Amino acid sequence: MTTKPSFVQLVTQALSGAGRPLTLAEIQARVEMIRPVDTCDPHTTLRGAINTIRLAVTLGGRPAHYTWWPRHLAGNAFRQPLAGSDLEAGTLALGEEVWLALWPDFFADFSRTMGKVTLDLARGPTVQAHVEHLVAGRAVWGLLPTPALAEWYRRQGAAPEDDLVIRVLDVDARHYAASLVRRAGRDEARIAARNRALADTAETVLRTAYMGTPGFVLVPRLIAHGAYRDPLPPDPWEDVLRADLRFVVGNEEAHLADRLVDSLEREVQVPPDPYAAPRPRGDRRKARSDEARRAWGAYLFERGMDHLWAGWPQAAEAYYREALRLDPGHADAWVHLGNRRFEEGRLAEALAHYERGQASAEARTIGDPARYPGPFWSDVDSRPFMRALHGRGLCLWRLGRTDEARQVFAWMLELNPSDNQGIRLLLRDLDEELSWEESVARDTR
């Protein structure tokens, strides 16, 4: 007795064998050349099959088109930042984009290639390697210590935070090229444009998703939409989306901030503070005047605080980001975004947010701090400014820039001798040459 091929097998055959994206009707026609789709709802049956095939993605549209995403990899270029540990050991810990580019069939047929890759190093040897699991208990994949790679790093003078650019030469043969781009040699203006294009594509993709989308689902869709086609690759997707107020990235998953806020506003599970800024009338997307936008910014920020206090930090971040999209001058929203990045150890991002918060507070409420008429901290309007300084000082300390941190803390104490934020204790620990980590350990004994 001959077993009929499953619809998953037939859809796989149709998409992998097509030279272009297919509509659902075209997929059905190809499947029915072999087996009739004689279910009650053929389109639902085929969509269900597509959803189980990890190498198939939708491109959207009306009608929707579906494609075999590894076919879109040829000619793509990806940016892989180097860590100091890579250089020391001759390893290469991979970000999600490069990992999927090097091993596109990981989820579909793990045993077929076993992560084998051929890597042509610019002005260096060709390396035969395997993508391996690097860190127990964490989804970190990459190349194990490779002497040829370590020697190439050394001869190239590679440094932490330099980038490798990985170009796909032959998908089926798993053949790639790698070149080094020094941090100082980055064309920031062009990369910023590439980052904007990636973020715009991500927004298009996420508008079609139900809610949050994990990176291993998002990246194939970005590849299929051509987000990595340019010879100059964007930064890694997580960095790009975290830097854009349209998105919330957490637990390796991306959300659109406005959709997350809309969902939270429809299904209120965290009650609002009755003494906080009231919800403005109308639709926040139609707010045009500065007054209306500020009112929405104040409301959204307060709702973010409600969710933060309730233990929902990702929801809080969505509200902060929506507040800043409407009112970029909301200092406290910048500060609380900084707090989120500080807690994650993303110190460069946190510092940038704290600096933006300080500048916003100076522009809106403080002016020249030396001429501010009210008492710092006791005057509630001054608190976002003081919180921004506090976060900035902690970031500088944790980054090892202790002289700058000491200057910030000394200035805070000069502005507010009452020291409501406990700055004297921080200065004491700095004077004792404690690291930020040692100071935290002292306070938690």
C-alpha positions in Angstrom: 0.0 0.0 0.0 1.5 3.3 -1.1 1.3 6.1 1.5 0.0 9.4 0.2 2.4 12.3 0.7 1.3 14.7 3.4 0.1 18.2 2.6 3.2 19.5 4.4 5.4 17.5 2.1 3.6 18.7 -0.9 3.6 22.3 0.1 7.3 22.0 0.8 7.9 20.6 -2.6 5.8 23.3 -4.3 7.5 26.2 -2.6 11.1 24.9 -2.6 10.8 24.0 -6.3 9.3 27.3 -7.4 11.5 30.0 -8.8 9.3 32.8 -7.4 6.9 33.5 -4.6 3.5 31.8 -4.9 -0.1 32.7 -3.9 -2.2 30.2 -2.0 -4.1 29.5 -5.2 -0.9 28.7 -7.0 0.3 26.5 -4.2 -3.0 24.6 -4.2 -2.8 24.1 -8.0 0.7 22.6 -7.6 -0.3 20.4 -4.7 -3.4 19.1 -6.6 -1.2 18.0 -9.5 -0.3 15.2 -7.1 -3.1 14.9 -4.5 -6.5 16.6 -4.3 -7.0 19.0 -1.3 -10.3 17.4 -0.5 -10.8 18.9 3.0 -13.7 21.1 4.1 -11.5 24.2 3.7 -8.6 23.7 1.4 -7.1 27.1 2.0 -7.1 26.6 5.8 -5.5 23.2 5.3 -2.7 24.7 3.2 -2.1 27.6 5.5 -1.8 25.2 8.3 0.8 23.3 6.4 2.7 26.5 5.5 2.8 27.5 9.2 4.6 24.3 10.1 7.3 24.7 7.5 10.1 26.7 9.0 11.7 27.6 5.7 8.5 29.0 4.3 7.5 32.6 5.0 4.8 35.0 3.9 5.6 38.2 2.0 2.1 39.6 2.7 0.2 41.4 0.0 -3.3 40.9 -1.4 -3.4 38.1 -2.3 -0.6 37.0 0.1 2.5 35.5 -1.5 4.6 32.8 0.1 8.2 32.0 -0.5 11.1 29.6 0.4 13.3 32.1 2.3 16.7 30.5 1.9 16.4 31.2 -1.8 16.6 34.9 -1.0 19.9 34.5 0.9 22.3 34.6 -2.1 24.1 38.0 -2.3 23.0 39.0 1.2 25.4 40.7 3.6 25.2 40.6 7.4 27.1 42.5 10.1 28.6 40.6 13.0 30.1 42.6 15.9 33.2 41.0 17.4 33.6 40.5 21.1 36.9 40.5 23.0 36.4 36.8 23.8 36.2 36.0 20.1 39.6 37.5 19.5 41.3 35.8 22.4 40.1 32.3 21.7 39.7 32.4 17.9 35.9 31.8 18.2 33.0 33.6 16.6 29.8 33.9 18.6 27.0 34.5 16.1 24.1 36.9 16.2 20.7 35.6 15.0 21.0 36.9 11.5 24.4 35.4 10.8 23.5 32.1 12.6 20.5 31.6 10.3 22.4 32.7 7.2 25.1 30.1 8.0 22.6 27.3 8.9 19.3 28.1 7.3 17.9 24.6 7.6 18.6 24.3 11.3 15.0 24.0 12.2 14.0 22.1 9.1 16.6 19.4 8.7 19.1 19.6 11.5 21.1 16.6 10.4 21.5 17.4 6.7 24.4 19.8 6.9 25.3 19.6 10.6 26.3 23.3 10.5 29.2 22.9 8.1 30.4 26.1 6.5 33.2 27.3 4.3 34.4 30.8 5.1 36.7 32.8 2.8 38.6 35.2 5.0 39.6 38.5 3.2 43.3 38.5 2.6 43.5 35.2 4.4 42.8 31.5 4.2 39.7 29.6 3.5 38.4 28.0 6.8 36.3 24.9 7.0 34.3 25.0 10.2 31.1 23.9 12.0 28.5 26.0 13.7 28.3 24.6 17.2 26.4 25.3 20.4 28.7 27.5 22.5 27.1 28.2 25.9 25.3 25.6 28.0 21.8 26.7 28.9 21.7 29.6 26.4 20.9 29.8 22.7 24.4 30.9 21.7 25.8 29.4 18.5 29.0 30.0 16.7 32.4 28.7 15.7 34.5 26.9 18.3 38.2 27.9 18.7 39.7 27.9 15.2 43.5 28.5 15.0 43.3 29.8 11.5 40.6 32.3 12.5 42.6 33.4 15.6 45.7 34.0 13.5 43.6 36.0 11.0 42.2 38.2 13.8 45.8 38.8 14.9 47.1 39.7 11.5 44.2 41.9 10.8 44.7 43.8 14.1 41.0 43.1 15.0 39.7 44.8 18.1 36.5 44.4 20.2 33.5 46.1 18.6 35.0 45.9 15.1 32.6 44.2 12.7 32.8 41.2 10.5 30.8 41.5 7.3 29.6 38.1 6.2 28.5 37.7 2.6 26.6 34.8 1.2 28.4 33.3 -1.8 26.6 30.0 -2.3 23.7 29.0 -0.1 23.5 25.3 -1.1 27.3 24.9 -0.7 27.2 26.9 2.6 30.0 29.1 1.2 30.6 32.6 2.6 33.1 35.4 2.6 34.2 37.4 5.7 35.9 40.8 5.8 36.8 43.0 8.8 35.4 46.5 9.2 37.0 48.6 11.9 34.8 50.5 14.3 36.5 53.7 13.5 35.9 53.1 9.7 32.1 52.7 9.9 30.2 55.0 7.5 27.7 56.0 10.2 25.5 58.0 7.9 25.1 55.2 5.4 24.6 52.6 8.1 22.0 54.8 9.8 20.1 54.8 6.5 20.4 51.0 6.2 19.1 50.7 9.8 16.1 52.9 9.0 15.3 50.7 6.0 15.6 47.6 8.1 13.3 49.1 10.8 10.7 50.1 8.1 10.7 46.5 6.7 10.4 45.1 10.3 7.4 47.4 10.9 5.8 46.1 7.7 6.4 42.5 8.7 5.2 43.0 12.3 2.0 44.6 11.2 1.0 41.2 9.8 1.9 39.3 12.9 -0.6 38.6 15.7 1.6 40.1 18.5 5.2 39.6 19.4 7.5 37.8 16.9 10.7 36.0 18.0 13.9 36.7 16.1 14.1 33.3 14.5 10.8 34.0 12.8 11.4 37.7 12.1 14.8 37.4 10.5 13.8 35.0 7.7 11.0 37.4 6.8 13.4 40.3 6.8 15.7 38.3 4.5 12.8 37.4 2.2 11.8 41.1 2.0 15.4 42.0 0.9 16.5 43.8 4.0 20.1 42.5 3.7 20.5 42.8 -0.1 22.7 45.9 0.0 26.4 45.3 0.1 26.5 47.6 3.2 24.7 45.6 5.9 22.7 47.2 8.7 23.5 46.7 12.4 22.0 43.5 14.0 18.2 43.6 14.1 17.9 43.8 17.9 20.2 46.8 18.1 18.3 48.5 15.2 14.8 48.0 16.7 15.8 48.9 20.2 17.1 52.2 18.9 13.7 52.9 17.2 10.8 54.1 19.3 8.3 52.1 17.2 9.5 48.8 18.7 9.9 47.0 22.0 12.4 44.2 22.0 12.6 41.8 25.0 13.3 38.1 25.5 14.6 37.9 21.9 11.1 39.0 20.7 10.0 42.1 18.8 6.7 44.0 19.3 5.3 47.1 17.8 5.0 49.5 20.7 1.7 51.1 19.5 0.0 47.7 19.0 1.1 46.5 22.5 -0.2 49.7 24.0 -3.5 49.4 22.1 -3.9 45.9 23.4 -3.2 47.0 27.0 -5.6 49.9 26.7 -8.4 47.6 25.4 -7.9 44.9 28.1 -7.1 46.9 31.2 -5.5 44.6 33.7 -3.5 47.2 35.6 -5.7 49.9 37.0 -4.6 53.5 36.4 -3.5 55.7 39.3 -6.5 57.8 40.1 -4.3 60.8 40.8 -2.3 60.6 37.6 -2.7 62.5 34.4 -6.2 61.7 32.9 -6.6 60.0 29.5 -7.1 62.6 26.9 -10.1 62.5 24.6 -9.9 61.2 21.1 -7.3 59.2 19.2 -3.6 59.8 20.1 -2.6 59.2 16.5 -4.6 62.3 15.5 -3.0 64.6 18.1 -1.5 67.5 16.2 -1.0 70.4 18.6 1.9 70.5 21.0 -0.6 70.7 23.9 -2.4 67.6 22.8 0.8 65.7 22.1 2.2 66.6 25.6 -1.1 65.6 27.2 -0.9 62.2 25.6 2.7 61.9 26.5 2.0 62.6 30.1 -0.9 60.0 30.2 1.1 57.3 28.4 4.1 57.8 30.7 1.9 57.5 33.8 0.4 54.3 32.5 3.9 53.0 31.9 4.6 53.7 35.6 1.4 51.9 36.6 2.7 48.8 34.7 6.2 49.1 36.0 5.0 49.1 39.6 2.7 46.1 38.8 5.8 44.2 37.6 5.2 44.4 33.8 8.4 46.1 32.6 8.0 45.3 29.0 4.5 46.8 28.9 5.9 49.8 30.7 8.5 50.2 28.1 5.9 50.1 25.3 4.1 53.0 27.0 7.3 55.0 27.5 8.1 54.6 23.8 4.6 55.7 22.7 4.9 58.7 25.1 8.2 59.7 23.4 6.8 59.2 19.9 4.2 61.8 20.7 6.3 64.0 23.0 10.1 63.5 22.4 10.8 66.1 25.1 9.4 64.0 27.9 12.5 63.7 30.1 11.3 61.1 32.5 10.3 58.7 29.7 13.9 58.9 28.4 15.2 58.3 31.9 13.1 55.2 32.4 14.1 53.8 29.0 17.7 54.3 30.3 16.8 52.4 33.4 15.6 49.4 31.3 18.8 49.3 29.3 20.9 49.8 32.5 19.3 46.8 34.1 20.1 44.7 31.0 23.7 45.8 31.0 23.4 47.7 27.7 25.4 50.6 29.1 26.1 52.6 25.9 22.4 52.7 25.1 21.4 53.5 28.7 23.9 56.4 28.8 22.5 57.8 25.5 19.0 57.7 27.0 20.0 59.4 30.2 21.8 62.1 28.3 18.7 62.6 26.2 16.6 62.9 29.4 19.0 65.5 30.8 18.9 67.5 27.7 15.1 67.3 27.5 14.7 68.4 31.1 17.1 71.4 30.6 15.2 72.4 27.5 11.7 72.2 29.0 11.9 72.9 32.7 15.4 73.6 34.0 17.1 75.9 31.6 20.6 76.9 32.9 20.8 74.7 36.1 22.9 77.5 37.8 19.9 79.9 37.4 17.1 77.5 38.3 14.9 79.3 40.8 13.5 76.3 42.7 15.2 73.9 45.1 16.4 70.8 43.3 14.5 67.6 44.1 12.1 69.4 46.5 10.7 71.1 43.4 9.0 68.1 41.7 9.6 69.6 38.2 13.3 69.2 38.8 13.2 65.5 39.5 13.4 64.1 36.0 16.6 66.2 35.6 18.1 64.8 38.8 17.1 61.3 37.9 18.8 61.7 34.5 22.0 62.9 36.2 21.9 59.9 38.7 21.5 57.4 35.9 24.2 59.1 33.8 26.7 59.0 36.8 26.0 55.3 37.4 26.5 54.5 33.8 29.8 56.3 33.6 30.9 54.6 36.8 30.0 51.1 35.5 31.8 51.9 32.2 35.0 52.6 34.2 34.8 56.4 33.5 35.2 57.1 37.2 36.5 60.7 36.9 33.4 61.7 34.8 31.1 59.9 37.2 32.6 61.7 40.2 32.1 65.1 38.5 28.4 64.2 37.8 27.8 63.2 41.4 29.6 66.2 42.8 27.5 68.4 40.7 24.3 66.7 42.0 25.4 67.3 45.6 26.1 70.9 44.8 22.6 71.3 43.3 20.9 69.4 46.1 22.9 69.5 49.4 20.0 67.7 51.1 21.1 64.7 49.1 17.7 63.0 48.7 19.3 60.5 46.2 22.1 59.3 48.5 24.9 60.7 46.4 27.3 61.0 49.3 27.4 57.2 49.6 28.3 56.9 45.9 31.0 59.4 46.2 32.4 57.6 49.3 32.6 54.4 47.3 34.2 56.1 44.4 36.8 57.7 46.7 37.5 54.2 48.0 38.1 53.1 44.4 35.3 50.6 44.5 33.8 49.4 41.2 30.1 49.8 40.7 29.7 46.1 41.2 31.6 46.3 44.5 29.5 49.2 45.6 26.3 47.3 44.9 27.6 44.3 46.8 28.4 46.5 49.8 24.9 47.9 49.8 23.3 44.5 49.6 25.2 42.8 52.5 
